[in-house]
Amino acid sequence: MEVCVADLALLLLAFLSPASQGQLYDDAFVTAEQYYREGKAAEAEALCARIGPGHPDYPQAQLRLGTIFYSTGRPLLAERCLRESLRFHESAETYCLLAGAQFNQEKFDAAYESAKKALQLDDKYAKAHTALAMIYTARKDWPHADAAYRESLRLDDKDSNTWFLFGRAYFFRNEFGKAKETFETALKLNPQSVRTYENLALTLDLLGQPAAAEKMFAQGLQVNRRGPRPEARIYIAYASFLFKLDRLRESAAQLREALKLEPQNSDAHYELARVLFRLKQWTEAAQQAEAALRTGKPDRRVHFLLSRIYTALGDQEAAALHAQRAALLAD
């Protein structure tokens, strides 16, 4: 049986003196940082989590944990660790990460205060201006959002993430020409960004350029497959694009690829149910729509689709039940 480095460290602790334990923790933190630089986030997380409040590296370990939790979609845990790190040392970087974690929980007022704190500590910290811009975008305060994005890019015009987010702000308010230019800049700076290919493809489609959009989807899917952690989202977006073109079997194939990567993805189950309904494969369509309900939140669209599927299957009782639930959610 294989034993990972983090487990071995715990095993050794049981047999070491307090002084030796401290040395092992020192080594563990150094190793964790090395893992993090190598992109081994899980290993870095396991080691940082072992460093307790009495250790000199505890504040930095909490900061690193907060960073890992934030980047892996666990904003509540990220917020806790970042707040703990701030008890020992305040920095623009930590407050900016905290703003991001709060933003991802839709705590926009708290995120705004954290971003402002970051700028009080360092008004030249470009990422803090980006964080403010994201908050203004969520509030649909477009003049302030644009000003914050431009200030961030004035300070650091090589940040592909800021260019991407600025493109999303344009996309949200239907300024697709500007969104296209901004996404293209982001992609030049970071050709490995799958989400930029996806959003540029969606933008090209809305600009009436389906061939260019499909080419961009294809490039994004290729990058996604080569990446360390392929995601389902671009498959779902491409499937929706194919669905609009009535290329139903191709759309279904993309959604099945998405579900191989993320079997609990409710959007993929719903979209596949929608495609199968159009293909008149009603039994499997019902299975996929029911899976969407199990894996996601209550959703009017899913219940409405199920009412149509069960009508097609001749199950009037189930159809009526889901129609009623759809109506309740609509209210």
Disulfide bonds with the S-S distance in Angstrom:
none
